[in-house]
Amino acid sequence: MFLRRTLPLLVSAIFGIALILQFFVPHPASKSFYNMMLDWLIIVSAFTYLIAVQSTVELHFTKIKRKVEGWQYSIIVLVSLFVTALLGVLGGAFMPTTLWMKIFHSVKPTDTTPLMYTYLYMQMPMQSTIFSLLAFYMASAAFRSFRARSFDATLLLVTAGIVTLGRVPLGEFIYKGLPDVVEWILKYPNMAAQRGILIGVQLGIIATSIKIILGIERKYLGGGK
């Protein structure tokens, strides 16, 4: 009970208060303590990545074992995970200048590692495709949800239409000053709304941090309590 409940609460409280106090203490020891905490953060983050990999492997291996719907995609995920990890760890042994040129004579000498090739020519195109599809889904959802049922909805609809037209060549063809109108909307009304939202988010983060330091918020300990 002490290791699972009390100790995490003590660690969160002690280091949370210490990091807050060091921000207001202009002393070399305070800066050294902060840098040490950053090093610890890197180490802890590395362990969290290992836990994430373990969780991913267990999840998709279970799907493959039970032959649930879409289990074929789990095979692709696991193969991609292990191949990418192998290229990242042993990438130097598979450099195009050392191995690929002997097998494929069309490969030219380069300093780009296979891992970077995988990122540039596989992951980035897939990300671009997914984000493009997401943009169409968002546009479709916005078209279905925007209805002039009230003044606020009408204002949102008109503003969205102006910004959308101002971002395409058709809008400038209709009215040459439309891009300037869009820039004004984004620079002043939109920025003011964003700052209000960000202030609310930051206040929420501060409140949650205080609750964690004081031991009021305990959901991160698990157990649903």
N, CA and C of each residue as an Amber inpcrd file, in Angstrom:
protein
   675
   0.8330000  -1.2040000   0.0000000   0.0000000   0.0000000   0.0000000
   0.8710000   1.2580000   0.0000000   1.9670000   1.2140000   0.7720000
   2.8450000   2.3780000   0.8350000   3.5060000   2.6400000  -0.5100000
   3.9860000   1.5790000  -1.1800000   4.6760000   1.7470000  -2.4560000
   3.7210000   2.1470000  -3.5720000   2.4820000   1.7090000  -3.5110000
   1.5380000   1.9710000  -4.5960000   0.7710000   3.2700000  -4.4100000
   0.5950000   3.7230000  -3.1890000  -0.2310000   4.9050000  -2.9290000
   0.5510000   6.0500000  -2.2810000   1.1080000   5.7700000  -1.1190000
   1.7190000   6.8510000  -0.3410000   2.9960000   7.3770000  -0.9830000
   3.8780000   6.4740000  -1.4230000   5.1540000   6.9060000  -2.0010000
   4.9760000   7.7630000  -3.2560000   4.1220000   7.3860000  -4.2250000
   3.9190000   8.2810000  -5.3820000   3.3880000   9.6510000  -4.9990000
   2.5130000   9.7040000  -3.9870000   1.9930000  10.9970000  -3.5390000
   3.1020000  11.8500000  -2.9260000   3.9790000  11.2290000  -2.1330000
   5.0900000  11.9690000  -1.5370000   6.0640000  12.4730000  -2.5980000
   6.3710000  11.6200000  -3.5790000   7.2880000  12.0260000  -4.6530000
   6.7050000  13.1940000  -5.4420000   5.4150000  13.1040000  -5.7700000
   4.7670000  14.1830000  -6.5280000   4.7650000  15.4810000  -5.7370000
   4.4630000  15.3990000  -4.4500000   4.4070000  16.6100000  -3.6270000
   5.7860000  17.2290000  -3.4450000   6.7860000  16.4070000  -3.1140000
   8.1280000  16.9400000  -2.8380000   8.7340000  17.5810000  -4.0770000
   8.7330000  16.8450000  -5.1870000   9.3730000  17.3750000  -6.3880000
   8.5390000  18.4720000  -7.0390000   7.2260000  18.4100000  -6.8990000
   6.3980000  19.4880000  -7.4290000   6.6690000  20.8060000  -6.7260000
   6.7130000  20.7630000  -5.3900000   7.0070000  21.9780000  -4.6200000
   8.4370000  22.4500000  -4.8730000   9.3790000  21.5010000  -4.9700000
  10.7830000  21.8720000  -5.1890000  10.9730000  22.5640000  -6.5300000
  10.3180000  22.0660000  -7.5780000  10.4600000  22.6840000  -8.8980000
   9.8020000  24.0560000  -8.9490000   8.7300000  24.2320000  -8.1960000
   8.1070000  25.5620000  -8.1420000   9.0190000  26.5530000  -7.4200000
   9.6000000  26.1190000  -6.3090000  10.4660000  27.0160000  -5.5370000
  11.7490000  27.3650000  -6.2850000  12.3240000  26.4100000  -7.0200000
  13.5820000  26.6940000  -7.7080000  13.4160000  27.7340000  -8.7980000
  12.1930000  27.8790000  -9.3050000  11.9460000  28.8810000 -10.3400000
  12.1200000  30.2950000  -9.7910000  11.8930000  30.4660000  -8.4820000
  11.9750000  31.7940000  -7.8590000  13.2730000  31.9960000  -7.0800000
  14.2070000  31.0560000  -7.1850000  15.4740000  31.1660000  -6.4590000
  16.6040000  31.3750000  -7.4670000  17.1160000  32.6020000  -7.6050000
  18.1980000  32.8760000  -8.5680000  19.5600000  32.4860000  -8.0040000
  19.8240000  31.1900000  -7.9690000  21.0770000  30.7030000  -7.4050000
  21.6150000  29.5920000  -8.3060000  22.9360000  29.4690000  -8.4560000
  23.4860000  28.3870000  -9.2970000  23.0390000  26.9980000  -8.8620000
  22.8790000  26.7900000  -7.5610000  22.4170000  25.4850000  -7.0830000
  21.0090000  25.1880000  -7.5780000  20.1720000  26.2150000  -7.6440000
  18.8150000  26.0330000  -8.1490000  18.8330000  25.6350000  -9.6220000
  19.6760000  26.2970000 -10.4070000  19.7900000  25.9580000 -11.8260000
  20.3460000  24.5550000 -12.0210000  21.3100000  24.1800000 -11.1950000
  21.8690000  22.8310000 -11.2670000  20.8160000  21.7830000 -10.9330000
  19.9990000  22.0700000  -9.9220000  18.9160000  21.1530000  -9.5640000
  17.9250000  21.0060000 -10.7120000  17.6060000  22.1140000 -11.3780000
  16.6680000  22.0720000 -12.5000000  17.2320000  21.2420000 -13.6530000
  18.5100000  21.4260000 -13.9580000  19.1310000  20.6410000 -15.0300000
  19.1620000  19.1560000 -14.6830000  19.3810000  18.8450000 -13.4110000
  19.3630000  17.4520000 -12.9860000  17.9740000  16.8540000 -13.1560000
  16.9260000  17.6330000 -12.8670000  15.5660000  17.1650000 -13.0550000
  15.2680000  16.9030000 -14.5340000  15.8270000  17.7260000 -15.4150000
  15.6470000  17.5010000 -16.8480000  16.2970000  16.1890000 -17.2790000
  17.4700000  15.8860000 -16.7260000  18.1200000  14.6070000 -17.0340000
  17.2820000  13.4400000 -16.5280000  16.7370000  13.5690000 -15.3420000
  15.8590000  12.5250000 -14.8210000  14.6190000  12.3590000 -15.6910000
  14.1060000  13.4760000 -16.2010000  12.9320000  13.4120000 -17.0600000
  13.2200000  12.6110000 -18.3230000  14.4060000  12.7860000 -18.8910000
  14.7790000  12.0210000 -20.0840000  14.8380000  10.5290000 -19.7710000
  15.4070000  10.1890000 -18.6070000  15.5100000   8.7800000 -18.2250000
  14.1250000   8.1720000 -18.0130000  13.2610000   8.8800000 -17.2970000
  11.9050000   8.3810000 -17.0540000  11.1310000   8.2560000 -18.3650000
  11.3100000   9.2150000 -19.2670000  10.6360000   9.1570000 -20.5640000
  11.0730000   7.9360000 -21.3570000  12.3550000   7.5820000 -21.2630000
  12.8370000   6.3900000 -21.9610000  12.1310000   5.1380000 -21.4490000
  11.9310000   5.0400000 -20.1460000  11.2220000   3.8890000 -19.5890000
   9.7530000   3.8850000 -20.0110000   9.1480000   5.0630000 -20.1110000
   7.7550000   5.1090000 -20.5560000   7.6280000   4.6440000 -22.0020000
   8.6370000   4.9300000 -22.8380000   8.6140000   4.4260000 -24.2130000
   8.6740000   2.9050000 -24.2280000   9.4870000   2.3270000 -23.3500000
   9.5520000   0.8680000 -23.2770000   8.2080000   0.2790000 -22.8640000
   7.5580000   0.9170000 -21.9030000   6.2370000   0.4470000 -21.4750000
   5.2310000   0.5830000 -22.6100000   5.3210000   1.6760000 -23.3740000
   4.4090000   1.8740000 -24.5010000   4.6170000   0.8100000 -25.5710000
   5.8720000   0.4670000 -25.8530000   6.1530000  -0.5870000 -26.8390000
   5.6170000  -1.9230000 -26.3520000   5.8300000  -2.2340000 -25.0830000
   5.3180000  -3.4770000 -24.5290000   3.7950000  -3.5380000 -24.6230000
   3.1330000  -2.4430000 -24.2820000   1.6740000  -2.4030000 -24.3550000
   1.1870000  -2.5740000 -25.7900000   1.8710000  -1.9200000 -26.7380000
   1.4740000  -2.0340000 -28.1430000   1.6310000  -3.4570000 -28.6480000
   2.7560000  -4.0910000 -28.3220000   2.9960000  -5.4700000 -28.7690000
   1.9640000  -6.4140000 -28.1670000   1.6910000  -6.2810000 -26.8790000
   0.7100000  -7.1560000 -26.2340000  -0.6800000  -6.9640000 -26.8230000
  -1.0640000  -5.7150000 -27.0680000  -2.3920000  -5.4320000 -27.6020000
  -2.5810000  -6.0570000 -28.9770000  -1.6370000  -5.8230000 -29.8800000
  -1.7940000  -6.3280000 -31.2460000  -1.5470000  -7.8320000 -31.3250000
  -0.6830000  -8.3580000 -30.4710000  -0.4880000  -9.8050000 -30.4460000
  -1.7600000 -10.5080000 -29.9820000  -2.4570000  -9.9180000 -29.0280000
  -3.7340000 -10.4800000 -28.5720000  -4.7750000 -10.4470000 -29.6840000
  -4.8080000  -9.3560000 -30.4510000  -5.7460000  -9.2770000 -31.5750000
  -5.4520000 -10.3410000 -32.6200000  -4.1690000 -10.5520000 -32.8990000
  -3.7990000 -11.5770000 -33.8840000  -4.1450000 -12.9670000 -33.3650000
  -3.8990000 -13.2120000 -32.0950000  -4.1620000 -14.5230000 -31.5110000
  -5.6470000 -14.8460000 -31.5060000  -6.4780000 -13.8520000 -31.2160000
  -7.9230000 -14.0690000 -31.1560000  -8.6130000 -13.8950000 -32.4980000
  -7.8720000 -13.4640000 -33.5190000  -8.4010000 -13.2520000 -34.8680000
  -9.6250000 -12.3260000 -34.8460000  -9.4980000 -11.2290000 -34.1170000
 -10.5850000 -10.2620000 -34.0830000 -10.6410000  -9.5110000 -35.4090000
 -11.6900000  -8.7210000 -35.5880000 -11.8600000  -8.0000000 -36.8430000
 -10.7040000  -7.0170000 -37.0550000 -10.1030000  -7.0840000 -38.2410000
  -8.9800000  -6.2190000 -38.5700000  -7.6540000  -6.6780000 -38.0050000
  -7.5280000  -7.9810000 -37.6600000  -6.2770000  -8.4670000 -37.0790000
  -5.1240000  -8.4130000 -38.0750000  -5.4340000  -8.3630000 -39.3760000
  -4.3600000  -8.2600000 -40.3720000  -3.5830000  -6.9540000 -40.2220000
  -4.2860000  -5.8960000 -39.8370000  -3.6040000  -4.6150000 -39.6400000
  -2.6500000  -4.6700000 -38.4480000  -2.9670000  -5.5050000 -37.4720000
  -2.0690000  -5.6650000 -36.3270000  -0.7460000  -6.2880000 -36.7560000
  -0.8070000  -7.2000000 -37.7320000   0.4340000  -7.7840000 -38.2600000
   1.2930000  -6.7050000 -38.9030000   0.6500000  -5.8280000 -39.6740000
   1.3890000  -4.7320000 -40.3180000   2.0280000  -3.8230000 -39.2710000
   1.2800000  -3.5420000 -38.1960000   1.8140000  -2.6770000 -37.1400000
   3.0420000  -3.3010000 -36.4820000   2.9560000  -4.5830000 -36.1380000
   4.0780000  -5.2380000 -35.4650000   5.2910000  -5.3640000 -36.3770000
   5.0600000  -5.7360000 -37.6390000   6.1790000  -5.8440000 -38.5840000
   6.8460000  -4.4830000 -38.7770000   6.0300000  -3.4390000 -38.9420000
   6.5830000  -2.0910000 -39.1120000   7.3620000  -1.6580000 -37.8740000
   6.8360000  -2.0040000 -36.6980000   7.5070000  -1.6320000 -35.4530000
   8.8850000  -2.2710000 -35.3510000   8.9620000  -3.5790000 -35.6010000
  10.2350000  -4.2780000 -35.4470000  11.2220000  -3.9110000 -36.5550000
  10.7370000  -3.7240000 -37.7770000  11.6350000  -3.3380000 -38.8700000
  12.2080000  -1.9470000 -38.6230000  11.3560000  -1.0230000 -38.1900000
  11.8300000   0.3310000 -37.9060000  12.8280000   0.3370000 -36.7510000
  12.5430000  -0.4450000 -35.7060000  13.4840000  -0.5330000 -34.5870000
  14.8110000  -1.1350000 -35.0320000  14.7540000  -2.1530000 -35.8940000
  15.9830000  -2.7720000 -36.3890000  16.8040000  -1.7940000 -37.2150000
  16.1290000  -1.0330000 -38.0730000  16.8390000  -0.0400000 -38.8780000
  17.4290000   1.0680000 -38.0100000  16.7260000   1.4130000 -36.9340000
  17.2400000   2.4530000 -36.0590000  18.4460000   2.0110000 -35.2540000
  18.4460000   0.7500000 -34.8000000  19.5530000   0.2530000 -33.9830000
  20.7520000  -0.1490000 -34.8390000  20.4800000  -0.8290000 -35.9610000
  21.5560000  -1.3340000 -36.8190000  21.5730000  -0.6290000 -38.1650000
  21.1760000   0.6320000 -38.1830000  21.0830000   1.3470000 -39.4560000
  22.4040000   1.4910000 -40.1650000  23.4980000   1.6340000 -39.4020000
  24.7950000   1.8160000 -40.0320000  25.2370000   0.6270000 -40.8510000
  24.7970000  -0.5770000 -40.4660000  25.1800000  -1.7730000 -41.2070000
  24.4400000  -1.9030000 -42.5260000  23.3660000  -1.1410000 -42.6890000
  22.5630000  -1.2220000 -43.9050000  22.6420000   0.0630000 -44.7150000
  23.7080000   0.8150000 -44.5350000  23.8610000   2.0460000 -45.3030000
  23.9020000   1.7370000 -46.7940000  23.2570000   2.5780000 -47.6210000
  23.2740000   2.3330000 -49.0700000  24.6810000   2.2470000 -49.6350000
  25.6390000   2.9310000 -49.0140000  27.0020000   2.9200000 -49.5440000
  27.7390000   1.6230000 -49.2270000  27.2200000   0.8190000 -48.3110000
  27.9250000  -0.3930000 -47.9060000  27.2770000  -1.6690000 -48.4100000
  25.9570000  -1.7320000 -48.4270000  25.2780000  -2.9720000 -48.7870000
  24.4150000  -2.8320000 -50.0260000  23.5770000  -1.7870000 -50.0580000
  22.6220000  -1.6680000 -51.1450000  23.2980000  -1.4950000 -52.4940000
  24.4460000  -0.8040000 -52.5340000  25.1240000  -0.5830000 -53.8040000
  25.6630000  -1.8850000 -54.3800000  25.9530000  -2.8470000 -53.5070000
  26.4190000  -4.1400000 -53.9970000  25.2780000  -4.9720000 -54.5710000
  24.0770000  -4.7570000 -54.0280000  22.9230000  -5.5260000 -54.5020000
  22.2300000  -4.8160000 -55.6500000  21.9780000  -3.5220000 -55.4680000
  21.3060000  -2.7270000 -56.4960000  22.3040000  -1.6980000 -57.0270000
  22.7350000  -1.9040000 -58.2550000  23.7460000  -1.0150000 -58.8270000
  23.1970000   0.3770000 -59.1110000  21.8800000   0.5230000 -59.1380000
  21.2950000   1.8370000 -59.4140000  21.3170000   2.7530000 -58.2000000
  21.6000000   2.1920000 -57.0220000  21.6420000   2.9980000 -55.8080000
  22.9150000   3.8290000 -55.8020000  22.7540000   5.1230000 -55.5600000
  23.8850000   6.0400000 -55.5630000  24.4020000   6.2480000 -54.1380000
  25.6730000   6.6050000 -53.9990000  26.2220000   6.8530000 -52.6550000
  25.4830000   7.9910000 -51.9590000  25.1730000   7.7980000 -50.6960000
  24.4610000   8.8070000 -49.9220000  24.7540000   8.6130000 -48.4450000
  24.5940000   9.6680000 -47.6830000  24.7770000   9.6080000 -46.2370000
  23.4640000   9.4040000 -45.4950000  22.3580000   9.3210000 -46.2260000
  21.0470000   9.1350000 -45.6070000  20.8910000   7.6960000 -45.1430000
  20.5540000   7.5140000 -43.8840000  20.4020000   6.1720000 -43.3330000
  19.0850000   5.5570000 -43.7870000  18.9770000   4.2230000 -43.7610000
  17.7060000   3.5790000 -44.1120000  16.5500000   4.0300000 -43.2280000
  16.8450000   4.3220000 -41.9580000  15.7850000   4.8050000 -41.0720000
  15.2280000   6.1320000 -41.5660000  16.1080000   7.0270000 -42.0240000
  15.6550000   8.3030000 -42.5560000  14.9120000   8.1130000 -43.8710000
  15.3560000   7.1410000 -44.6880000  14.6160000   6.8120000 -45.9050000
  13.1930000   6.3810000 -45.5630000  13.0800000   5.5280000 -44.5460000
  11.7550000   5.0630000 -44.1310000  10.8820000   6.2220000 -43.6790000
  11.4840000   7.1570000 -42.9600000  10.7240000   8.3080000 -42.4700000
  10.3200000   9.2390000 -43.6080000  11.2480000   9.5150000 -44.5240000
  10.9880000  10.4990000 -45.5750000  10.0520000   9.9730000 -46.6520000
  10.1960000   8.7010000 -47.0230000   9.4920000   8.1860000 -48.1910000
   8.3820000   7.1960000 -47.8630000   8.1750000   6.9080000 -46.5840000
   7.0580000   6.0410000 -46.2000000   6.1560000   6.7200000 -45.1730000
   6.7550000   7.1380000 -44.0510000   5.9300000   7.7110000 -42.9900000
   5.3590000   9.0690000 -43.3740000   6.1950000   9.9480000 -43.9260000
   5.7100000  11.2830000 -44.2720000   4.6210000  11.2590000 -45.3440000
   4.7580000  10.4710000 -46.4350000   3.6410000  10.3960000 -47.3930000
   2.3580000   9.8590000 -46.7750000   2.4730000   8.8540000 -45.8920000
   1.2700000   8.3330000 -45.2480000   0.6470000   9.3730000 -44.3270000
   1.4780000  10.1250000 -43.6070000   0.9470000  11.1890000 -42.7590000
   0.2490000  12.2580000 -43.5840000   0.8370000  12.6200000 -44.7150000
   0.2090000  13.6240000 -45.5790000  -1.1350000  13.1310000 -46.0890000
  -1.2020000  11.8450000 -46.4450000  -2.4650000  11.2780000 -46.9230000
  -3.5250000  11.2960000 -45.8340000  -3.1390000  10.8950000 -44.6240000
  -4.0990000  10.8570000 -43.5190000  -4.6030000  12.2560000 -43.1830000
  -3.6970000  13.2270000 -43.1320000  -4.1100000  14.5920000 -42.8160000
  -4.9700000  15.1860000 -43.9310000  -4.7100000  14.7980000 -45.1790000
  -5.5560000  15.2650000 -46.2780000  -6.9650000  14.7050000 -46.1500000
  -7.0630000  13.4110000 -45.8440000  -8.3860000  12.8180000 -45.6280000
  -9.0800000  13.4590000 -44.4330000  -8.3050000  13.7370000 -43.3830000
  -8.8800000  14.3810000 -42.2030000  -9.4130000  15.7640000 -42.5340000
  -8.7210000  16.4830000 -43.4080000  -9.1900000  17.8130000 -43.8040000
 -10.5320000  17.7250000 -44.5200000 -10.6890000  16.7310000 -45.4010000
 -11.9690000  16.5620000 -46.0850000 -13.0760000  16.1700000 -45.1070000
 -12.7620000  15.3020000 -44.1450000 -13.7540000  14.9270000 -43.1410000
 -14.1680000  16.1340000 -42.3040000 -13.1970000  16.9640000 -41.9350000
 -13.5100000  18.1610000 -41.1550000 -14.3660000  19.1320000 -41.9570000
 -14.0470000  19.2900000 -43.2400000 -14.8540000  20.1780000 -44.0800000
 -16.2730000  19.6500000 -44.2250000 -16.4010000  18.3250000 -44.3830000
 -17.7350000  17.7320000 -44.4930000 -18.5250000  17.8900000 -43.1990000
 -17.8630000  17.6570000 -42.0510000 -18.5480000  17.8180000 -40.7660000
 -18.9380000  19.2690000 -40.5250000 -18.0570000  20.1940000 -40.9090000
 -18.3830000  21.6130000 -40.7430000 -19.5650000  22.0150000 -41.6110000
 -19.6250000  21.4900000 -42.8290000 -20.7410000  21.8150000 -43.7180000
 -22.0610000  21.3030000 -43.1600000 -22.0230000  20.1200000 -42.5140000
 -23.2580000  19.5590000 -41.9620000 -23.6750000  20.2470000 -40.6640000
 -22.6930000  20.7180000 -39.8950000 -23.0180000  21.2880000 -38.5860000
 -23.3190000  22.7820000 -38.6360000 -22.7680000  23.4980000 -39.6230000
 -23.0000000  24.9410000 -39.7020000 -24.4200000  25.2080000 -40.1860000
 -25.2380000  25.6620000 -39.2900000 -26.6110000  26.0260000 -39.6260000
 -26.8960000  27.3760000 -38.9770000 -27.4910000  28.2700000 -39.7330000
 -27.7850000  29.6220000 -39.2410000 -29.0310000  29.5950000 -38.3660000
 -28.9320000  28.9340000 -37.1880000 -30.0690000  28.8160000 -36.2910000
 -30.1050000  29.9320000 -35.2600000 -28.9900000  30.5930000 -35.0530000
 -28.9260000  31.6840000 -34.0890000 -27.9230000  32.7110000 -34.5940000
 -27.8030000  33.8110000 -33.8420000 -26.8570000  34.8510000 -34.2470000
 -25.4180000  34.3470000 -34.1800000 -25.0930000  33.6090000 -33.1190000
 -23.7300000  33.0840000 -32.9870000 -23.4000000  32.1070000 -34.1110000
 -24.3520000  31.2180000 -34.4170000 -24.1240000  30.2630000 -35.4980000
 -23.9950000  30.9700000 -36.8390000 -24.8030000  32.0090000 -37.0490000
 -24.7070000  32.7710000 -38.2980000 -23.3680000  33.4830000 -38.4100000
 -22.9150000  34.0760000 -37.3030000 -21.6140000  34.7440000 -37.3000000
 -20.4880000  33.7610000 -37.5810000 -20.5690000  32.5820000 -36.9790000
 -19.5590000  31.5530000 -37.2250000 -19.5770000  31.1010000 -38.6720000
 -20.7700000  30.9270000 -39.2260000 -20.9060000  30.4870000 -40.6120000
 -20.3350000  31.5150000 -41.5760000 -20.6650000  32.7850000 -41.3620000
 -20.1680000  33.8440000 -42.2550000 -18.6500000  33.9740000 -42.1470000
 -18.1320000  33.9410000 -40.9260000 -16.6830000  34.0600000 -40.7370000
 -15.9410000  32.8910000 -41.3690000 -16.4590000  31.6840000 -41.1750000
 -15.8220000  30.5110000 -41.7740000 -15.8390000  30.5920000 -43.2920000
 -16.9480000  31.0730000 -43.8490000 -17.0120000  31.2230000 -45.3030000
 -16.0140000  32.2410000 -45.8240000 -15.8710000  33.3580000 -45.1150000
 -14.9160000  34.3940000 -45.5430000 -13.4820000  33.8780000 -45.4660000
 -13.1420000  33.2120000 -44.3640000 -11.7820000  32.6940000 -44.2040000
 -11.4830000  31.6200000 -45.2440000 -12.4600000  30.7610000 -45.5100000
 -12.2470000  29.7090000 -46.5050000 -12.0320000  30.2950000 -47.8890000
 -12.8560000  31.2550000 -48.2710000 -12.6920000  31.8890000 -49.5860000
 -11.3900000  32.6770000 -49.6730000 -10.9930000  33.2910000 -48.5600000
  -9.7680000  34.0830000 -48.5800000  -8.5060000  33.2670000 -48.6850000
  -8.5980000  31.9590000 -48.4450000  -7.4280000  31.0910000 -48.4970000
  -7.2710000  30.3870000 -49.8410000  -8.1870000  30.5920000 -50.7610000
  -8.1230000  29.9450000 -52.0750000  -8.0540000  31.0210000 -53.1520000
  -7.5190000  30.6960000 -54.3300000  -7.4250000  31.7010000 -55.4080000
  -8.7680000  32.2700000 -55.8330000  -9.8500000  31.4910000 -55.6810000
 -11.1660000  31.9770000 -56.0870000 -11.5700000  33.2090000 -55.2890000
 -11.2250000  33.2490000 -53.9990000 -11.5870000  34.4010000 -53.1790000
 -10.9100000  35.6750000 -53.6380000  -9.6410000  35.5910000 -53.9910000
  -8.9390000  36.7740000 -54.4930000  -9.4720000  37.1960000 -55.8490000
  -9.9570000  36.2330000 -56.6370000 -10.5530000  36.5680000 -57.9320000
 -11.8710000  37.3150000 -57.7490000 -12.6450000  36.9290000 -56.7180000
 -13.9160000  37.6030000 -56.4570000 -13.6820000  39.0110000 -55.9230000
 -12.7650000  39.1300000 -54.9470000 -12.4710000  40.4340000 -54.3410000
 -11.0010000  40.4470000 -53.9370000 -10.2320000  41.3620000 -54.4820000
  -8.7910000  41.3790000 -54.2560000  -8.4210000  41.6860000 -52.8080000
  -9.2950000  42.3840000 -52.1080000  -8.9970000  42.7120000 -50.7160000
  -9.4160000  41.6510000 -49.7270000  -9.9700000  40.5180000 -50.2200000
 -10.4390000  39.4730000 -49.3190000  -9.3030000  38.8470000 -48.4990000
  -8.1140000  38.5880000 -49.0670000  -7.0210000  38.0650000 -48.2240000
  -6.6540000  38.9940000 -47.0750000  -6.7300000  40.3160000 -47.2950000
  -6.4440000  41.2560000 -46.2080000  -7.5040000  41.1750000 -45.1170000
  -8.7580000  40.9720000 -45.5250000  -9.8370000  40.8060000 -44.5430000
  -9.6060000  39.5490000 -43.7100000  -9.1830000  38.4780000 -44.3760000
  -8.9090000  37.2230000 -43.6650000  -7.7680000  37.4080000 -42.6690000
  -6.7120000  38.1000000 -43.0820000  -5.5890000  38.3440000 -42.1810000
  -6.0250000  39.1590000 -40.9640000  -6.9200000  40.1390000 -41.1690000
  -7.4150000  40.9290000 -40.0440000  -8.2290000  40.0590000 -39.0920000
  -9.0630000  39.1750000 -39.6430000  -9.8690000  38.2810000 -38.8000000
  -8.9710000  37.3660000 -37.9750000  -7.9470000  36.8070000 -38.6130000
  -7.0590000  35.8890000 -37.9110000  -6.1660000  36.6090000 -36.9040000
  -5.8230000  37.8550000 -37.1900000  -4.8750000  38.5780000 -36.3440000
  -5.5250000  39.1800000 -35.1140000  -6.7960000  39.5800000 -35.2160000
  -7.4270000  40.2880000 -34.1000000  -8.5580000  39.4840000 -33.4420000
  -9.7150000  39.2780000 -34.0810000 -10.7700000  38.5190000 -33.3850000
 -10.3520000  37.0910000 -33.0480000  -9.7190000  36.4070000 -34.0110000
  -9.3160000  35.0270000 -33.7680000  -8.2430000  34.9410000 -32.6860000
  -7.2740000  35.8400000 -32.7350000  -6.2080000  35.8250000 -31.7350000
  -6.7440000  36.1420000 -30.3440000  -7.6960000  37.0600000 -30.2640000
  -8.2920000  37.3750000 -28.9620000  -9.0100000  36.1630000 -28.3790000
  -9.7570000  35.4450000 -29.2280000 -10.4460000  34.2420000 -28.7570000
  -9.4450000  33.1650000 -28.3520000  -8.3790000  33.0100000 -29.1270000
  -7.3630000  32.0160000 -28.7880000  -6.7060000  32.3200000 -27.4480000
  -6.4280000  33.5910000 -27.1980000  -5.8000000  33.9450000 -25.9260000
  -6.7210000  33.6630000 -24.7500000  -8.0050000  33.9250000 -24.9290000
  -8.9480000  33.5970000 -23.8670000  -8.9910000  32.1070000 -23.5830000
  -8.9960000  31.3030000 -24.6520000  -9.0060000  29.8470000 -24.4790000
  -7.7170000  29.3750000 -23.8230000  -6.5740000  29.9230000 -24.2730000
  -5.2900000  29.5210000 -23.6980000  -5.1840000  29.8960000 -22.2230000
  -5.7110000  31.0600000 -21.8560000  -5.6990000  31.4460000 -20.4420000
  -6.5190000  30.4580000 -19.6180000  -7.6810000  30.0680000 -20.1350000
  -8.4950000  29.0780000 -19.4370000  -7.7950000  27.7360000 -19.3160000
  -7.1090000  27.3110000 -20.3880000  -6.3720000  26.0490000 -20.3450000
  -5.2420000  26.1110000 -19.3250000  -4.4990000  27.2220000 -19.3110000
  -3.3960000  27.3570000 -18.3580000  -3.8970000  27.3760000 -16.9200000
  -5.0150000  28.0470000 -16.6760000  -5.5870000  28.0340000 -15.3240000
  -6.0040000  26.6240000 -14.9260000  -6.5490000  25.8730000 -15.8750000
  -6.9000000  24.4840000 -15.5940000  -5.6790000  23.6380000 -15.2890000
  -4.5770000  23.8630000 -16.0310000  -3.3350000  23.1320000 -15.7680000
  -2.7970000  23.4600000 -14.3790000  -2.8410000  24.7440000 -14.0110000
  -2.3630000  25.1500000 -12.6820000  -3.2060000  24.5000000 -11.5850000
  -4.5280000  24.5180000 -11.7670000  -5.4060000  23.9200000 -10.7610000
  -5.1620000  22.4210000 -10.6310000  -5.0100000  21.7330000 -11.7750000
  -4.7500000  20.2950000 -11.7310000  -3.4030000  19.9910000 -11.0940000
  -2.3890000  20.8070000 -11.4020000  -1.0630000  20.6020000 -10.8060000
  -1.1100000  20.7620000  -9.2880000  -1.8240000  21.7750000  -8.8210000
  -1.9470000  21.9780000  -7.3690000  -2.6700000  20.7980000  -6.7190000
  -3.6970000  20.2880000  -7.3800000  -4.4320000  19.1370000  -6.8390000
  -3.5400000  17.9010000  -6.7770000  -2.6670000  17.7260000  -7.7900000
  -1.7580000  16.5770000  -7.7740000  -0.7180000  16.7290000  -6.6730000
  -0.1610000  17.9370000  -6.5230000   0.8490000  18.1700000  -5.4880000
   0.2690000  17.9600000  -4.0920000  -0.9610000  18.4130000  -3.8800000
  -1.6010000  18.2760000  -2.5670000  -2.1980000  16.8960000  -2.3370000
  -2.1730000  16.0330000  -3.3480000  -2.7050000  14.6870000  -3.1950000
  -4.2040000  14.5840000  -3.3560000  -4.8390000  15.6380000  -3.8550000
  -6.2920000  15.5960000  -4.0600000  -6.6340000  14.7920000  -5.3100000
  -5.8700000  15.0060000  -6.3730000  -6.0670000  14.2770000  -7.6250000
  -5.2150000  13.0150000  -7.5970000  -5.8720000  11.8410000  -7.6210000
  -5.1500000  10.5730000  -7.5050000  -5.4750000   9.6080000  -8.6340000
  -6.0950000  10.0790000  -9.6870000  -6.4620000   9.1750000 -10.7770000
  -5.2440000   8.6050000 -11.4890000  -4.1290000   9.3440000 -11.4780000
  -2.9330000   8.8480000 -12.1550000  -2.3260000   7.6330000 -11.4570000
  -2.7680000   7.3440000 -10.2280000  -2.2820000   6.1750000  -9.5100000
  -2.9440000   4.8930000  -9.9750000  -4.0450000   5.0200000 -10.7430000
  -4.7600000   3.8390000 -11.1970000  -5.7930000   3.3930000 -10.1860000
  -6.5480000   2.3920000 -10.5780000  -7.5600000   1.8580000  -9.6780000
  -8.8960000   2.5400000  -9.7660000  -8.9960000   3.6200000 -10.5760000
 -10.2700000   4.3010000 -10.7600000 -10.6960000   5.1450000  -9.5900000
  -9.7920000   5.4450000  -8.6550000 -10.1320000   6.2680000  -7.4850000
  -9.2250000   7.4870000  -7.4410000
